[in-house]
Amino acid sequence: MPLNLKLFAGIDGGQSSTSAVIGDETGRVISRGTGGPADEVGQDSTSVRLRDALRASLGDALARAGLPADQRFDAIVAGISGYEGRVYGRDPELPSNRVRFVHDTEIAHAGALDGKPGIVVIAGTGSVAYAQGENGERALCGGWGYVFGDEGSAFWFARDALSDAMRDADNGEQHELTPLFLQHFARPSLRSIARAFYAGELSRSDLASVAPAIMQLAASSERAAQYVRDGSAALVLLAKHAAQRANIVAPAVAFTGGLLRDAGFSGQIDRWMRELLPDARRVRPARDAAEGALLIAYRSA
């Protein structure tokens, strides 16, 4: 690679992990890297969670490309889960004079829909929908976090299923997914799972990690199948509300995030799309969110 070639970077800072992508001025993606969770939920002014995740993912991408750790970039754009216009912890120090932080839905939209009008729905550890209309209308729906919302997300699957199991235990019954929970979290009882979460021994990401296992049981467990139906319906409702608020009549809708890897869950989304958004069309995401951030970095320059 020519030494004078300008470099750009896009970073996707999520609740479970962070990914970075480096591209050159020709539009060629040359490297990718990963880091830890970057969201600032529950963090204070001393937190280095966001700073370290961004630098770690970018540093990993630089190392994989054989570039120096102090490499400068022409522009860097980082999408951060739940970003509201300010950093709550220590300010990230990124190697560029043009650094921009945005909400993670903006980079997901840019990647999935290439800047065209439509809706992106993210279903990862949390859930959120973001719409852009023909005339610049914008709408953000969901994204209220694990306490107040995140329906259809991985944490929602874990929270609702575990809550049901705990209520069943109080009634002297055993929820059919209780053995799964005890095995997955390597705990002797449901009460020990609750205690571990409140004590910080199990993180939000740890709890959310059981969601794929719940989905895999949908073919043999009616309770698991109901969570899949309810979760997929919740995500399509987010898209519907976003379409209404952005005045999009027949939107293109892209669903992204780790939960979409499950074919049964994705199939249920198609079913609810036909019922709740019959005029919409589901589209395959063109790029991932980190590449969406890279596209915005190119445009900013």
Secondary structure as the mmCIF struct_conf table of DSSP 4:
data_model
#
loop_
_struct_conf.conf_type_id
_struct_conf.id
_struct_conf.beg_label_comp_id
_struct_conf.beg_label_asym_id
_struct_conf.beg_label_seq_id
_struct_conf.end_label_comp_id
_struct_conf.end_label_asym_id
_struct_conf.end_label_seq_id
TURN_TY1_P TURN_TY1_P1 LEU A 3 ASN A 4
STRN STRN1 LEU A 7 GLY A 13
BEND BEND1 GLN A 15 SER A 16
STRN STRN2 THR A 18 ASP A 24
TURN_TY1_P TURN_TY1_P2 GLU A 25 THR A 26
BEND BEND2 GLY A 27 GLY A 27
STRN STRN3 VAL A 29 GLY A 35
BEND BEND3 GLY A 36 GLY A 36
TURN_TY1_P TURN_TY1_P3 VAL A 41 GLY A 42
TURN_TY1_P TURN_TY1_P4 SER A 45 THR A 46
HELX_RH_AL_P HELX_RH_AL_P1 ARG A 49 ALA A 65
TURN_TY1_P TURN_TY1_P5 GLY A 66 GLY A 66
TURN_TY1_P TURN_TY1_P6 ALA A 69 ASP A 70
STRN STRN4 PHE A 73 PHE A 73
BEND BEND4 ASP A 74 ASP A 74
STRN STRN5 ALA A 75 ILE A 80
TURN_TY1_P TURN_TY1_P7 SER A 81 GLY A 82
BEND BEND5 GLY A 85 ARG A 86
BEND BEND6 TYR A 88 ARG A 90
HELX_LH_PP_P HELX_LH_PP_P1 ASP A 91 PRO A 92
BEND BEND7 PRO A 95 PRO A 95
STRN STRN6 SER A 96 SER A 96
BEND BEND8 ASN A 97 ASN A 97
STRN STRN7 VAL A 99 HIS A 103
HELX_RH_AL_P HELX_RH_AL_P2 ASP A 104 LEU A 113
TURN_TY1_P TURN_TY1_P8 ASP A 114 GLY A 115
BEND BEND9 PRO A 117 PRO A 117
STRN STRN8 GLY A 118 ALA A 123
BEND BEND10 GLY A 124 GLY A 126
STRN STRN9 SER A 127 GLN A 132
TURN_TY1_P TURN_TY1_P9 GLU A 134 ASN A 135
BEND BEND11 GLY A 136 GLY A 136
STRN STRN10 ARG A 138 GLY A 142
HELX_RH_AL_P HELX_RH_AL_P3 GLY A 145 PHE A 148
TURN_TY1_P TURN_TY1_P10 GLU A 151 GLY A 152
BEND BEND12 SER A 153 SER A 153
HELX_RH_AL_P HELX_RH_AL_P4 ALA A 154 ASP A 170
TURN_TY1_P TURN_TY1_P11 ASN A 171 GLY A 172
TURN_TY1_P TURN_TY1_P12 GLU A 176 LEU A 177
HELX_RH_AL_P HELX_RH_AL_P5 THR A 178 HIS A 184
TURN_TY1_P TURN_TY1_P13 PHE A 185 ALA A 186
BEND BEND13 PRO A 188 SER A 189
HELX_RH_AL_P HELX_RH_AL_P6 LEU A 190 TYR A 198
TURN_TY1_P TURN_TY1_P14 ALA A 199 GLY A 200
BEND BEND14 GLU A 201 LEU A 202
HELX_RH_AL_P HELX_RH_AL_P7 ARG A 204 ALA A 208
TURN_TY1_P TURN_TY1_P15 SER A 209 VAL A 210
HELX_RH_AL_P HELX_RH_AL_P8 ALA A 211 GLN A 216
TURN_TY1_P TURN_TY1_P16 LEU A 217 SER A 220
HELX_RH_AL_P HELX_RH_AL_P9 GLU A 222 ARG A 245
TURN_TY1_P TURN_TY1_P17 ALA A 246 ASN A 247
BEND BEND15 VAL A 249 ALA A 250
STRN STRN11 ALA A 252 THR A 256
BEND BEND16 GLY A 257 GLY A 257
HELX_RH_3T_P HELX_RH_3T_P1 GLY A 258 ARG A 261
HELX_RH_AL_P HELX_RH_AL_P10 ALA A 263 LEU A 276
TURN_TY1_P TURN_TY1_P18 PRO A 278 ASP A 279
STRN STRN12 ARG A 281 ARG A 282
BEND BEND17 ALA A 286 ARG A 287
HELX_RH_AL_P HELX_RH_AL_P11 ALA A 289 SER A 300
#
